[in-house]
Amino acid sequence: MTAPGELIIEPKNGQPADACVFIIHGLGADGHDFEPLVPALALPESANVRFIMPHAPRLPVTINGGMVMPAWYDILAMDLGRRVDEVQLKKSAERIQALIQEQIDQGIDSQRIIVAGFSQGGAVAYQAALSFPQPLGGLLAMSTYFATADSIELAEANRHIPLEVHHGNFDPIVPETLGRSGAERLKALGYSVNYRQYPMAHALCPQQVNDIGRWLSERLA
């Protein structure tokens, strides 16, 4: 699986970054999918935040008739639990973890690094953040599911990671029950999870964007 690069947005105030937010896109999209989100978050002018939006490789996707498209892993069946290629998913998560480590090596405190993911990217975000061996600043899972809940090796360093899970009540792609079950699974494992529902489909809504902006501001203040 080749790494096709990342979209990187440096702090809007021109100052060197002292924090980093990763946003991992969903199936069939690319890093540019969430580029408009950055200004919409309305972060404080003093926030020296670098945004990194990796692009998924192109893979054949079984549920789409084997069509080749940007994908972090193959989805084998759209059943209630979402059967996926966990080997590919974990390789994608390892790639995200390598990018996180690059930021740490460049001087960013690991606790000022936040991992966010939408839909398929959220499943990767769960795996990448919860198994990362250094404490991170937060995990945001949007309209997604905890695909590796039964196989992930949880890192003690992130047992207390600030965890936000967002989902739309009318999501026809990833049912809200999947998002909720992932949050409940994490709570059962001892994690503190803030679960938010929104009156939307498989997308983001203005209220959610406002909530994300406030949450990031709190985490990175």
Beta strands, then each sheet from edge to edge (+ up, - down):
strand 1: 6-9
strand 2: 19-24
strand 3: 49-54
strand 4: 58-61
strand 5: 67-70
strand 6: 75-77
strand 7: 83-84
strand 8: 113-118
strand 9: 138-142
strand 10: 163-168
strand 11: 193-198
sheet 1: 1+ 3- 2- 8- 9- 10- 11-
sheet 2: 4+ 5-
sheet 3: 6+ 7-
end
